[in-house]
């Protein structure tokens, strides 16, 4: 299971071993640890994603593990950072490049997300099921959803003429949309909500579009102070 390489990141940096420099081996080992954690959590659950299991799966020694991560929580954070980057890239790539109504603006990203979780059920299990099983994962899920709500707001502003006065209610709508979508996806994957993929995309895009329309039609609500 050992991975013999440099004991310190700065030692032998120009030395090439197995076709890789020290820095490349450094990045490779870290990537293997994160990918192993995703595979284990997505297939066997968070409780089985231990440091020992991740090291065995990645063929990286625990000595190296603790050079990259202070503890298991640090690895879990890296996993969520990778999933967030993947979802962010998926959403940005799916946003229409031309003018779109609120429901049209929502449809392509929703379809892209559904395709992503259908193509890799490990990601779906981590995001919508395992993320609620322990305190650290619940914290990371919360941060993840805040980030996606912020991204949704940014992308919406690129296509919809959302007045500055509606910024607060716009964030409220994005938060509601992301939270609702997470729960819908979880229940759909569990078989509790019975819809075809096309039906799910159509309805979710319609609901999210309604939130966007509400923001556009009620800009003054952004100025309401309790």
N, C-alpha and C positions, 0 to 999 in steps of 0.2 A: 504494500500500500504506500510505500514511501515514495517521495518525490525529491530526488537529490538535486539540489541546485545551490544557489548562493545562500549562505547563512544570513548575510546582511544585504539589504537592497543596494547599497552603494559599493559593494565589493565585486570586482571583476565585471564592471558594467559593460566593458567593450568585448568581453569574452563571449564567443558564440558556442553554445552547447545544444546539440540536437536541432541545429538549424535556427535557434533563437538566441537573442541577446539576453542579458540578465533582466533588463526592463521588460522585454517581451514575455519572459518566463514569469515575471512578477505579475503582469496583467493576466496571463493565461491561468495561473493558479487561482487568482481572485475570481475570475470569470467562471471557472469550473466549480468553485465553491458555491457561488450564487446560483448557477444553473442546476447544481445538484439539489440545493435547497428547494428550488421551484419544482423540480421533478418529484422530490419526496413529499412535499406538502400538497402538491396537486394530485398525487396518486394515493398517498397513505395517510395524509392528514398532518396537522401541526404537531400533535403529540408525538408523532414518530419522526419528526424532523429535529433530531438531536445533533449536537456537535459531532458525536462519534459517528452517527449514521451519515451525516453530510461528508465527513472526511473519508469514510469508507467508499461512499458513492463517487466522490470526485477524485479519489486516489491522491489526496493531498493530506499530508500529516497534520496532526493537531498543532505541532510546533509552528508550522506556517499559518495555520488558521488564526492563531492568536497574534500573528504579525499583521494580519489584515483587519481583524475584528477583535474588539475588546471582550466580547461575549456573544452569546447566541442572539441577544436583542440587536446587536450591531449588524449581524448577518440578516436578520429579518427586515431591518430598515433598508439594507441594500437591495433586498428582494423587492420591496415595495417601490423603491426608487426606480428599479428597472421596469416594473410593471407600469408605473406612472409614465415613464418615458415612452413605453410602447403604446399605451393608450393615447397619450398626447399626440404622438406622430400619426396614429390612426385617425384621430379626430381632425387634425389640421389638414391632412391629405384629403379627407372626405368632404370638407366644406366646399360648397359650390363656388366657382370662381366668378360667376356673374350674379346679377341681382336675383334675389329669391324672396318669396314671402316667408313669414315665420315658420309655417309648417313645412314648406319646401326646404328651408334652411336646416330644419331638424332631421328631415328624412334620411339624407345621405349619411350623416354621422351615425344615426341610430342603426342604419343598416350595416355600416362598417363595424360597429361595436358588436352587433349580433353575430356577424360573420366571424369576427375575431374570437369570441367565446365559443362559437360552434366549432371552429377549426382547432382550438386548443382548450379542451375542457379543464386542463390543469389550472390555467389562468382564472377560469370562471370559478372553480372550486375555492381557490385562494382568496379571490376578491369578494365573493358573495357568501361563502359558507365558513371557511376556516378563519376568516378575518374577525369573526365574532366569538371565537372559542377561548381566547385568553386576553388578559389586560393589554399586553404590549401590542398585539394584533389589532385590538379594538382602537387603541390610540392611533396606530398607523393608518387604519381605515379612515378614521375621522380626518386626519391630515390629508389623506389622499382625496377624500370627497371635497374638502375645502379647496384644494388645488384645482380639481376639475370644475367646481363651480366658478372659480376665478377665470379659468380658461374659457368656459362657456360664455361668460360675460364679455371677455375680450373678443372672441370670435363673433359674437352677436353684434357687437359695435362696428365690426368691419362691414356688415351688410345691412343692418337695420339702423335707421336714423333715431337712435335712442337719445332723447334730450338729457342733458346733464342733471336736470332736476329729478330724473327718474333713476338715477344711479343706485340709490338705496333699494328701491323696490325691484330694480333689475337684478340686483344680487340676491334678494329674497326669492325671486322667481327661479334663478339659476340654482340656488340651494335646494329649493323644493323639487325642481326637476331632476337634479342629480340623485337626491335621496330617494325619490320615488322610483327612478329608473333602476337603482341598485336593488330595491326590494322587488320590483317587477321581474327583473332578471333572475333573482334568486328563486322566486316562486315558480317561474316558468321552467327553469332548469330542473327543479324538483318535481315538476309535473302537476303542480297545484293549479297553475293557470294553463288552460288548454287552448293554445292558438298556434296556427301555422306561423312560420317565420315571417311570411309576407303580411299576415294579419297583425302580428306583434309590431312590426315596423310601422305599418300604417297607423295603428291606433296610438302608439307611443309618440310618433311624430305629430299626430294631431293634437294630443294633449300638450306636448311641449310647445307646439305652435300657438296654442291657446294662451299659454303663459306669456309668450312673446307679444301676442296681440294685446293682452291685458296691459303689459308694460307700456306699449306704444300709445294706447288709448287713455291711460291714466297717469300721465307724467307727474301731475301734481302730488300724487301719493308719495312720491319720493321726498317731498318736503315735510311730510307729516312728522311732527315731533311729539312723542308721548307726553 
